[in-house]
Amino acid sequence: MRVTHRWTPTRNRADNFRFSENNFDLIRLIAAAEVAIRHSFHHIAPNVESGPLLWVLDFIPGVPIFFFLSGYLISRSWERSPSPREFFHNRALRLFPALWLCTTLSVALLFVCGYLATVEWSSYKLSLWFICQGSVVQFWNPDFLRGFGVGVVNGSLWSVSVEIQFYIATAVMYCLLGRLSSARFDIALVLLVCLFALANFWGPEIYVQLDQAFGTRLAGQCFKASFVPWFFMFLLGVLAQRRHEWIVPRLLDRASVIFGGYFLVVIADHFW
């Protein structure tokens, strides 16, 4: 019996392409390195605003890369899961064990470094902080921890709560749009990308308006910690995943063209 593909490849190498054959781990490593190096400059050498290394890093936007890959892989996971329960079960197993280990090591670091001996702290607030860090409220930090490191014990965990919101938003989106045809679903995705891109663009103004409306900075901070300013990056990943059968054959063996075009776009963005 002849095996047929879901799509007709335009190049011979696409004949044997499988979804699992990718460079996502390498892409994650590059994006993580960009974030680590840029934040190191920001905290260790705050007066250094430019230089060859920082100029190169402008070509690698770490956070957008992470959120784009999340949209690509999480939407794939939803489409392959037999039920929402199975989807959330798999997401929890992938996220929380590593998060709990990281949080435990963070608490151990506070004791090993002797920091807690230099401040007034309570076991209640430390326990509450531990629970928040290991759940979905990573952006909350008690005052007695503001003197540690850069003001938070592990600032990189802010994206975890956003990622969890992505899981929920994915389920809601597919439940609301799942009955549409594939073409109409993708059109809806494009419209949502535009809507949430505007939310990102007007983000600073929205922060100010929320703070003024509620009379507290907490409203703006909650908006910053929500998925809303970042969702368009995630949705672009969803759209790419749904059309990967069309995209992949057109990308194979064309790295020089892709990176050349990307280089020109970044240069244009840098100057204009």
C-alpha positions in Angstrom: 0.0 0.0 0.0 1.4 3.4 -0.9 1.8 5.9 2.0 0.8 9.4 1.1 1.7 12.6 2.9 -0.7 15.2 4.1 1.0 17.7 1.9 3.0 17.6 -1.3 6.6 18.7 -0.7 8.2 21.1 -3.1 11.7 19.8 -2.4 13.0 16.2 -2.2 14.3 16.6 1.4 10.7 17.3 2.5 9.8 13.7 1.6 11.2 12.4 4.9 10.3 15.4 7.1 8.8 14.7 10.5 7.5 17.1 13.0 9.8 15.7 15.7 12.8 16.5 13.6 13.6 20.1 14.6 16.1 22.4 16.2 13.8 23.7 19.0 16.2 22.9 21.8 19.0 24.7 20.0 16.7 27.7 19.4 15.7 27.7 23.1 19.4 27.6 24.1 20.2 30.6 21.9 17.2 32.6 23.2 18.1 31.8 26.8 21.7 32.8 26.3 20.5 36.2 24.8 18.3 36.8 27.9 21.0 35.8 30.3 23.7 38.0 28.7 21.5 41.0 28.2 20.3 40.9 31.8 23.8 40.5 33.0 24.8 43.7 31.2 21.8 45.4 32.7 22.5 44.5 36.3 26.3 44.2 36.3 27.3 47.0 33.9 24.2 49.3 33.7 26.2 52.1 32.1 27.1 50.0 29.1 24.3 50.8 26.7 26.0 49.8 23.4 28.8 47.7 22.0 29.4 44.9 19.5 28.0 42.1 21.7 24.8 44.1 22.5 24.4 45.0 18.9 24.5 41.3 17.9 22.0 40.5 20.6 19.5 42.9 19.0 19.2 40.2 16.3 18.0 37.6 18.8 14.9 38.7 20.8 14.8 36.0 23.4 11.4 36.5 25.0 9.5 36.7 21.7 11.3 33.5 20.5 10.2 31.7 23.7 6.6 32.8 23.3 6.5 32.0 19.6 7.8 28.5 20.3 5.2 28.1 23.1 2.4 28.9 20.7 3.8 26.5 18.1 4.2 23.6 20.6 1.3 24.1 22.9 -1.2 24.4 20.1 0.3 21.2 18.6 -0.1 19.5 22.0 -3.8 20.6 22.2 -4.6 19.3 18.8 -3.0 15.9 19.6 -4.5 15.5 23.1 -7.6 13.3 23.3 -9.2 15.5 25.9 -8.7 18.8 27.7 -8.0 16.9 30.9 -5.1 15.0 29.2 -3.8 18.3 27.8 -3.6 20.0 31.2 -2.2 16.9 32.8 0.6 16.8 30.3 1.3 20.5 30.7 1.4 20.3 34.5 3.8 17.4 34.4 6.1 19.3 32.0 6.0 22.5 34.1 5.6 22.1 37.8 8.2 19.5 38.9 11.0 21.6 37.4 9.4 24.8 38.9 9.1 23.2 42.4 12.7 22.1 42.2 13.8 25.6 41.2 11.8 27.2 44.0 13.2 24.8 46.6 16.8 25.6 45.4 16.0 29.4 45.6 14.9 29.0 49.3 18.0 27.0 50.0 20.1 29.7 48.5 18.6 32.3 50.8 19.7 30.3 53.8 23.1 29.2 52.4 24.1 32.7 51.5 23.1 34.0 55.0 20.8 36.6 53.6 17.9 35.8 55.9 20.2 36.4 58.9 20.6 40.0 57.8 16.8 40.9 57.6 13.7 40.6 59.6 11.5 37.9 58.0 8.6 35.7 59.0 8.1 32.0 58.3 4.5 32.8 57.3 5.5 35.2 54.5 8.4 33.0 53.4 6.0 30.1 53.1 3.4 32.2 51.3 6.1 33.4 48.9 7.2 29.7 48.3 3.6 28.8 47.4 3.3 31.8 45.0 6.6 31.0 43.3 5.5 27.3 42.9 2.1 28.1 41.5 1.0 31.0 39.3 1.8 34.2 41.2 5.6 34.5 40.6 5.4 38.3 40.3 4.7 38.7 44.1 7.7 39.2 46.3 7.6 40.3 50.0 9.6 43.4 51.0 12.2 41.5 53.0 13.4 39.8 49.8 13.9 43.1 47.9 17.5 43.4 49.1 18.5 40.1 47.6 20.2 40.0 44.2 18.5 42.4 41.8 15.4 42.8 44.0 13.8 39.4 43.4 15.2 36.0 44.1 14.6 34.7 40.6 13.3 37.3 38.2 13.1 34.9 35.2 10.1 33.1 36.7 7.7 36.0 35.8 7.2 34.2 32.4 5.9 31.1 34.1 2.6 32.7 35.1 2.2 34.0 31.6 2.9 30.5 30.2 0.2 29.1 32.4 -2.2 31.7 31.2 -1.3 30.7 27.6 -2.4 27.1 28.5 -5.8 28.4 29.6 -6.1 30.8 26.7 -5.4 27.9 24.3 -8.2 25.8 25.7 -10.6 28.7 25.5 -9.6 29.7 22.0 -9.9 26.2 20.6 -13.3 25.6 22.3 -14.7 28.9 20.9 -13.1 28.6 17.4 -12.8 24.8 17.0 -16.0 24.4 15.0 -14.8 26.9 12.3 -13.3 25.6 9.1 -9.5 25.5 9.0 -9.4 28.7 6.8 -11.8 30.6 9.0 -9.9 29.5 12.1 -6.7 30.9 10.7 -8.4 34.2 9.6 -9.6 34.5 13.2 -6.1 33.9 14.4 -4.8 36.7 12.2 -7.4 39.1 13.5 -6.5 38.2 17.1 -2.8 38.7 16.3 -3.6 42.2 15.2 -5.8 42.9 18.2 -3.2 41.7 20.8 -0.3 43.4 18.9 -2.1 46.7 19.4 -2.5 45.8 23.1 1.3 45.3 23.2 2.0 48.6 21.3 -0.3 50.6 23.6 0.8 48.8 26.7 2.5 51.7 28.4 -0.5 53.9 27.9 -2.8 51.1 29.2 -0.6 50.7 32.3 -1.0 54.4 33.1 -4.8 54.4 32.4 -5.4 51.4 34.7 -3.3 52.9 37.5 -5.3 56.1 37.3 -8.7 54.4 37.0 -8.1 52.2 40.1 -5.9 54.6 42.0 -3.1 52.1 42.5 -0.1 50.8 40.6 -1.3 47.3 41.3 -3.7 47.4 38.3 -1.0 48.3 35.9 1.3 45.6 37.4 -1.4 43.0 37.0 -1.8 43.9 33.3 2.0 43.6 32.8 1.9 40.1 34.4 -1.0 39.0 32.3 -0.8 37.2 29.0 -2.4 40.1 27.1 0.7 42.1 26.1 2.5 38.9 24.9 -0.3 36.9 23.3 0.2 38.1 19.8 3.7 36.4 19.8 2.1 33.2 21.0 -0.6 33.4 18.4 1.9 33.8 15.6 3.4 30.5 16.8 -0.1 28.9 16.7 -0.6 30.1 13.2 2.8 28.8 12.1 2.1 25.4 13.6 -1.2 25.1 11.8 0.4 26.0 8.5 3.7 24.2 9.1 2.8 21.7 6.2 3.0 24.7 3.8 5.8 26.5 5.6 8.4 23.8 6.2 9.0 22.7 2.6 9.6 26.3 1.6 12.2 26.8 4.4 14.4 23.7 3.8 17.9 24.4 2.5 17.2 28.2 2.4 18.9 29.3 5.5 21.0 31.9 3.7 18.0 33.6 2.1 16.0 33.5 5.4 18.8 34.9 7.5 19.7 37.5 4.8 16.1 38.7 4.8 15.9 38.7 8.6 19.2 40.7 8.8 17.7 43.4 6.5 14.5 43.6 8.6 16.5 44.0 11.9 18.7 46.7 10.3 15.6 48.5 9.1 14.0 48.3 12.5 17.2 49.4 14.2 17.4 52.7 12.2 13.7 53.4 11.6 
